[in-house]
Amino acid sequence: MALVLNDDEVMLRDTAEGFFKEKAPVKALRTLRDTKDETGFDRGLWAEMAEMGFAGIVVDEDHGGVDMGFMAAGLVAEQMGRNLSASPFLSTAVLAATALREGGTSEQKKEWLTKIASGEAVISVALDEGAKHNPAGTSTTAEKSGNGFKLNGAKAMVVDGHVADALIVAARTSGEPGDTDGLSLFILNPQTKGVSVERTIMVDSRNAARIDLTDVEVSGDALLGDLDGGMAVLTKVVNAGRAVVAAELLGAGAQAFEDTVAYIKERKQFGKIIGEFQALQHRASHLYSELEIARSAVMGALTALDMNDPQAELYCAMAKAKLGSVAKLASQEGVQMHGGVGMTDEYDIGLFMKRIRVLQELLGDAHYHMNAFAKAKQF
């Protein structure tokens, strides 16, 4: 597996770097936070991202996308991580687009993939239900009702769910919580009777939602993929999400590191630049090495997805576990090396720490993925 970007990917990376630095820098997140923006992202920015092809980056060309693959999606996410750029890229352009590509009918693809690529729609995947990521533990039910289904249950941490034009809901059509079989996916309008959406503001100033489903009636056409076979689609969705979240963590961690190095090159204590202290140099060197290893893990996972590697799930688990740990280290070291001012809002390092903390939990933390990797390898 050659972990090298091709010419198109290098061009995309450079384009995304300039775009987010200009259009959605850290100060833009501060504005969204300080104005208590109810959407949580700039819809104008999302429209511009669609014009740039970012919204349709994994959408096929027949439905208006650019179909550049998951490596490309990761390159965009990395630059978003560097700038703490808020958008529905993960929820819509990665998770929802992958679900529709893998399980959607021709009618569902025509209706929704086209809208994703054009930036007209925000779609959220409603998966987790408890405090921790656990797809197999889904207890939300979908029972046969006439020519359709009746959904009951509750979802938590639904990213961008408070403004979603559609929800892709994982529900159990057979079996018991803990079974990998018996899950099905449904796409529904959040305005449907019985759907209750509560906006939740996360520690990183982004938005998610709690969603309650009470006797929600949907037609048979709402089924996304095979009945009882939703885990096959869901596995590809969460793998894509984990790799792209790992890429965003890489961007956030790398920027936190670079900001910290810049700070210790300027800050003086006892008449000396603190970057001259050997202890800080050792810590910075260690973190740099960890970030380089982490970059290889991210590129490996994204490449495995694009190549349909049978081990892609393990690559994605490895990347998510590694980046959760390394990005956390980058933010913690950053705050410590900044000293007391690292705890103030004046400096950006605290904002990176908060975003990294949320990304650690999304789609499984390091412990979840290390456990999954160990079970797969029978360690």
C-alpha positions as CSV (number, residue, x, y, z in Angstrom):
1,M,0.0,0.0,0.0
2,A,1.8,3.2,-1.2
3,L,0.9,6.0,1.1
4,V,1.5,8.7,-1.4
5,L,-0.8,11.4,-2.8
6,N,-1.3,11.5,-6.5
7,D,-1.3,14.8,-8.4
8,D,-5.1,15.4,-8.2
9,E,-5.0,14.7,-4.4
10,V,-2.1,17.2,-3.9
11,M,-4.0,19.8,-5.8
12,L,-7.2,19.1,-3.8
13,R,-5.2,19.3,-0.5
14,D,-3.7,22.7,-1.5
15,T,-7.1,24.0,-2.7
16,A,-8.8,22.9,0.6
17,E,-6.0,24.5,2.6
18,G,-6.5,27.9,1.0
19,F,-10.3,27.6,1.0
20,F,-10.8,26.9,4.7
21,K,-8.0,29.3,5.9
22,E,-9.8,32.1,4.0
23,K,-13.5,31.2,4.3
24,A,-13.7,29.3,7.6
25,P,-10.8,30.0,10.0
26,V,-10.9,29.6,13.8
27,K,-12.3,33.1,14.2
28,A,-15.4,32.0,12.2
29,L,-16.1,29.3,14.8
30,R,-15.7,32.0,17.5
31,T,-18.3,34.1,15.8
32,L,-20.8,31.2,15.6
33,R,-20.2,30.4,19.3
34,D,-20.4,34.0,20.5
35,T,-23.6,34.8,18.5
36,K,-25.1,31.5,19.7
37,D,-25.9,30.7,16.1
38,E,-28.9,28.2,16.0
39,T,-27.7,26.4,12.9
40,G,-24.2,25.9,14.2
41,F,-22.6,26.4,10.7
42,D,-22.7,29.0,7.9
43,R,-25.1,27.9,5.2
44,G,-23.3,30.2,2.8
45,L,-20.1,28.3,3.5
46,W,-21.8,25.0,2.9
47,A,-23.1,26.3,-0.5
48,E,-19.6,27.4,-1.4
49,M,-18.3,24.0,-0.4
50,A,-20.8,22.4,-2.8
51,E,-19.6,24.7,-5.6
52,M,-16.0,23.6,-4.8
53,G,-17.1,19.9,-5.1
54,F,-16.5,19.2,-1.5
55,A,-20.2,18.3,-0.7
56,G,-20.2,15.7,-3.5
57,I,-16.8,14.3,-2.9
58,V,-17.9,10.7,-2.6
59,V,-21.1,11.1,-4.7
60,D,-20.9,9.6,-8.1
61,E,-20.9,11.8,-11.2
62,D,-24.3,10.5,-12.4
63,H,-25.8,12.3,-9.4
64,G,-23.8,15.5,-9.6
65,G,-20.8,14.6,-7.5
66,V,-17.1,14.5,-8.2
67,D,-16.5,10.9,-6.9
68,M,-12.9,11.5,-5.8
69,G,-13.1,8.9,-3.0
70,F,-12.4,8.7,0.7
71,M,-8.8,9.8,0.5
72,A,-10.0,13.1,-1.0
73,A,-12.7,13.3,1.7
74,G,-10.0,12.9,4.4
75,L,-7.8,15.6,2.8
76,V,-10.8,18.0,3.1
77,A,-11.5,17.0,6.6
78,E,-7.9,17.4,7.7
79,Q,-8.0,21.1,6.6
80,M,-11.3,21.5,8.4
81,G,-9.6,20.2,11.5
82,R,-6.8,22.6,11.1
83,N,-9.2,25.6,11.0
84,L,-12.0,24.2,13.3
85,S,-14.3,24.8,10.3
86,A,-17.9,24.0,11.1
87,S,-20.1,22.4,8.4
88,P,-22.3,19.4,7.8
89,F,-19.5,17.7,5.8
90,L,-19.2,14.6,8.1
91,S,-22.9,14.1,8.6
92,T,-24.0,14.7,5.1
93,A,-21.1,14.4,2.6
94,V,-19.5,11.4,4.2
95,L,-22.0,9.4,6.4
96,A,-25.3,10.0,4.6
97,A,-23.7,10.0,1.1
98,T,-22.0,6.6,1.8
99,A,-25.3,5.2,3.2
100,L,-27.2,6.2,0.1
101,R,-24.5,5.0,-2.3
102,E,-24.3,1.6,-0.6
103,G,-27.9,0.9,0.2
104,G,-30.2,3.4,-1.6
105,T,-32.6,2.5,-4.3
106,S,-32.3,4.4,-7.6
107,E,-35.1,6.7,-6.6
108,Q,-33.5,7.4,-3.2
109,K,-30.2,8.1,-4.8
110,K,-31.7,10.4,-7.4
111,E,-33.6,12.4,-4.8
112,W,-31.0,12.7,-2.1
113,L,-27.5,12.3,-3.6
114,T,-28.2,15.0,-6.1
115,K,-29.2,17.3,-3.2
116,I,-26.2,16.4,-1.2
117,A,-23.8,17.2,-4.0
118,S,-25.5,20.5,-4.7
119,G,-25.5,21.5,-1.1
120,E,-29.3,21.7,-1.0
121,A,-29.8,19.1,1.8
122,V,-28.4,18.3,5.2
123,I,-28.9,14.6,6.1
124,S,-28.0,13.1,9.5
125,V,-27.4,9.5,10.5
126,A,-29.2,8.6,13.7
127,L,-27.2,5.6,15.1
128,D,-26.1,5.8,18.7
129,E,-28.5,5.6,21.6
130,G,-26.4,5.6,24.8
131,A,-23.4,7.4,26.2
132,K,-21.0,5.3,24.1
133,H,-20.8,4.2,20.5
134,N,-22.4,0.7,20.1
135,P,-24.1,0.0,16.7
136,A,-24.9,-3.6,17.6
137,G,-26.6,-2.4,20.8
138,T,-29.4,-0.6,18.9
139,S,-32.7,-1.1,20.7
140,T,-34.8,1.3,18.6
141,T,-37.5,-0.9,16.9
142,A,-39.2,-0.8,13.5
143,E,-42.2,-3.1,13.5
144,K,-44.3,-4.0,10.4
145,S,-47.3,-1.7,10.2
146,G,-49.5,-2.0,7.1
147,N,-47.4,-1.5,4.0
148,G,-44.7,0.1,6.1
149,F,-43.1,0.3,9.5
150,K,-43.7,1.9,12.9
151,L,-40.5,3.2,14.6
152,N,-40.1,3.6,18.4
153,G,-36.9,4.5,20.3
154,A,-34.5,7.3,21.0
155,K,-31.2,8.4,19.5
156,A,-28.4,10.5,20.9
157,M,-25.4,12.5,19.5
158,V,-27.0,12.9,16.1
159,V,-24.6,15.3,14.4
160,D,-26.4,18.2,12.7
161,G,-29.7,16.4,13.5
162,H,-31.3,19.7,14.7
163,V,-31.3,21.1,11.1
164,A,-31.4,17.9,9.0
165,D,-33.7,17.8,6.0
166,A,-33.8,14.0,6.4
167,L,-32.7,11.4,8.9
168,I,-31.2,8.0,8.3
169,V,-32.3,5.9,11.3
170,A,-30.9,2.6,12.4
171,A,-33.6,0.4,13.9
172,R,-34.0,-3.2,14.9
173,T,-36.4,-5.2,12.8
174,S,-35.5,-8.5,14.4
175,G,-33.3,-10.0,17.1
176,E,-32.2,-8.5,20.3
177,P,-29.9,-5.6,21.3
178,G,-26.3,-6.9,20.8
179,D,-27.1,-8.9,17.7
180,T,-25.3,-7.8,14.5
181,D,-28.1,-9.2,12.4
182,G,-31.6,-7.8,12.4
183,L,-30.8,-4.1,11.9
184,S,-32.4,-2.1,9.1
185,L,-31.9,1.5,7.9
186,F,-34.8,3.9,7.2
187,I,-34.7,7.4,5.7
188,L,-37.4,9.7,7.0
189,N,-38.5,13.3,7.2
190,P,-37.8,14.8,10.7
191,Q,-41.2,16.6,10.4
192,T,-43.0,13.3,10.4
193,K,-45.6,12.9,13.2
194,G,-44.0,11.3,16.3
195,V,-40.5,12.6,15.7
196,S,-39.2,14.9,18.4
197,V,-35.8,16.7,17.9
198,E,-34.0,18.4,20.7
199,R,-30.9,20.5,19.8
200,T,-27.8,19.8,22.0
201,I,-24.8,22.2,22.1
202,M,-21.6,20.2,22.5
203,V,-18.5,21.3,24.4
204,D,-16.8,22.3,21.1
205,S,-19.7,24.7,20.3
206,R,-21.0,22.4,17.5
207,N,-24.5,21.1,17.5
208,A,-26.0,17.6,17.6
209,A,-29.5,16.4,18.6
210,R,-31.4,14.0,20.7
211,I,-34.2,12.4,18.7
212,D,-37.2,10.6,20.1
213,L,-39.3,8.4,17.9
214,T,-42.8,7.6,19.1
215,D,-45.0,5.5,16.8
216,V,-43.4,7.0,13.7
217,E,-45.1,5.6,10.7
218,V,-43.0,5.3,7.5
219,S,-43.8,3.6,4.2
220,G,-42.0,0.6,2.8
221,D,-40.1,3.0,0.4
222,A,-38.3,4.4,3.5
223,L,-36.3,1.2,3.8
224,L,-32.6,1.9,2.9
225,G,-31.0,-1.4,1.9
226,D,-32.2,-4.9,2.8
227,L,-34.6,-5.7,5.6
228,D,-32.6,-7.1,8.5
229,G,-29.4,-6.5,6.5
230,G,-28.6,-3.0,7.5
231,M,-25.4,-3.8,9.3
232,A,-23.7,-4.5,5.9
233,V,-24.4,-0.9,4.8
234,L,-23.9,0.5,8.3
235,T,-20.4,-1.1,8.5
236,K,-19.3,0.8,5.4
237,V,-20.8,4.0,6.7
238,V,-19.1,3.9,10.1
239,N,-15.8,2.8,8.6
240,A,-15.9,5.8,6.2
241,G,-16.9,8.1,9.1
242,R,-14.1,6.8,11.4
243,A,-11.4,7.3,8.8
244,V,-12.6,10.8,8.0
245,V,-12.9,11.7,11.6
246,A,-9.4,10.4,12.1
247,A,-8.3,12.8,9.3
248,E,-10.0,15.7,11.0
249,L,-8.3,14.7,14.3
250,L,-5.0,14.7,12.4
251,G,-5.6,18.2,11.2
252,A,-6.6,19.5,14.6
253,G,-3.7,17.8,16.4
254,A,-1.2,19.0,13.8
255,Q,-2.4,22.6,14.0
256,A,-2.4,22.5,17.8
257,F,1.2,21.2,17.7
258,E,2.3,23.9,15.2
259,D,0.6,26.7,17.2
260,T,2.4,25.4,20.4
261,V,5.8,25.3,18.7
262,A,5.3,28.8,17.4
263,Y,4.4,29.9,21.0
264,I,7.4,28.3,22.7
265,K,9.7,29.9,20.1
266,E,8.5,33.4,21.3
267,R,7.7,33.0,25.0
268,K,10.5,34.1,27.4
269,Q,11.0,32.9,30.9
270,F,14.0,33.5,33.2
271,G,15.4,35.6,30.3
272,K,15.4,32.7,27.9
273,I,13.1,31.5,25.1
274,I,11.3,28.6,26.6
275,G,11.7,26.6,23.4
276,E,15.4,26.4,24.3
277,F,14.6,24.3,27.4
278,Q,15.6,20.7,26.6
279,A,12.5,19.2,28.4
280,L,10.2,21.1,26.1
281,Q,12.2,20.1,23.1
282,H,12.0,16.5,24.0
283,R,8.2,16.7,24.5
284,A,7.8,18.5,21.1
285,S,10.0,15.9,19.4
286,H,8.0,13.0,20.8
287,L,4.7,14.6,19.7
288,Y,6.1,15.3,16.2
289,S,7.0,11.6,15.8
290,E,3.6,10.5,17.0
291,L,1.9,12.8,14.5
292,E,3.9,11.4,11.7
293,I,3.0,7.9,12.6
294,A,-0.6,8.9,13.0
295,R,-0.6,10.4,9.5
296,S,0.4,7.1,8.1
297,A,-2.4,5.4,9.9
298,V,-5.0,7.9,8.5
299,M,-3.6,7.5,4.9
300,G,-3.6,3.7,5.3
301,A,-7.3,3.7,6.4
302,L,-8.5,6.0,3.6
303,T,-6.5,4.1,1.0
304,A,-7.9,0.8,2.2
305,L,-11.5,2.2,1.8
306,D,-10.8,3.4,-1.7
307,M,-9.3,0.0,-2.6
308,N,-12.1,-2.0,-1.0
309,D,-9.5,-3.8,1.0
310,P,-11.1,-6.6,3.0
311,Q,-9.1,-5.4,6.0
312,A,-10.5,-1.8,5.7
313,E,-12.5,-2.1,8.9
314,L,-9.3,-2.9,10.9
315,Y,-7.4,-0.1,9.2
316,C,-10.2,2.3,10.1
317,A,-10.3,1.1,13.7
318,M,-6.5,1.5,14.0
319,A,-6.6,5.0,12.6
320,K,-9.5,6.1,14.9
321,A,-7.8,4.7,18.0
322,K,-4.4,6.1,17.1
323,L,-5.6,9.6,16.3
324,G,-7.9,9.8,19.3
325,S,-4.9,9.2,21.5
326,V,-2.3,11.3,19.5
327,A,-4.6,14.4,19.0
328,K,-5.5,14.3,22.6
329,L,-1.8,14.3,23.5
330,A,-1.2,17.2,21.1
331,S,-3.9,19.4,22.7
332,Q,-2.9,18.5,26.3
333,E,0.8,19.2,25.6
334,G,-0.2,22.4,23.9
335,V,-2.2,23.7,26.9
336,Q,0.7,22.7,29.2
337,M,3.4,24.3,27.1
338,H,1.3,27.5,26.8
339,G,1.2,27.6,30.6
340,G,-1.6,29.5,32.3
341,V,-2.7,31.4,29.2
342,G,-3.5,28.0,27.6
343,M,-6.5,27.9,29.8
344,T,-7.8,31.3,28.6
345,D,-10.2,32.0,25.7
346,E,-7.7,34.4,24.2
347,Y,-5.6,31.6,22.8
348,D,-7.0,29.0,20.3
349,I,-5.4,26.0,21.9
350,G,-8.4,25.4,24.2
351,L,-10.7,25.4,21.2
352,F,-8.7,22.7,19.6
353,M,-8.8,20.7,22.8
354,K,-12.6,20.9,23.0
355,R,-13.0,19.8,19.3
356,I,-10.6,17.0,19.7
357,R,-12.5,15.8,22.8
358,V,-15.7,15.5,20.9
359,L,-14.1,13.9,17.8
360,Q,-12.6,11.3,20.2
361,E,-16.0,10.1,21.1
362,L,-17.7,10.2,17.7
363,L,-18.0,6.7,16.2
364,G,-16.1,5.1,19.0
365,D,-13.3,6.2,21.2
366,A,-9.7,4.7,21.3
367,H,-10.8,2.0,23.8
368,Y,-13.7,0.9,21.7
369,H,-11.5,0.5,18.6
370,M,-8.5,-1.1,20.4
371,N,-10.9,-3.7,21.8
372,A,-12.4,-4.3,18.4
373,F,-9.0,-4.7,16.8
374,A,-7.8,-7.1,19.6
375,K,-11.0,-9.2,19.1
376,A,-10.5,-9.4,15.4
377,K,-6.9,-10.4,15.8
378,Q,-7.7,-12.6,18.8
379,F,-5.1,-11.0,21.0
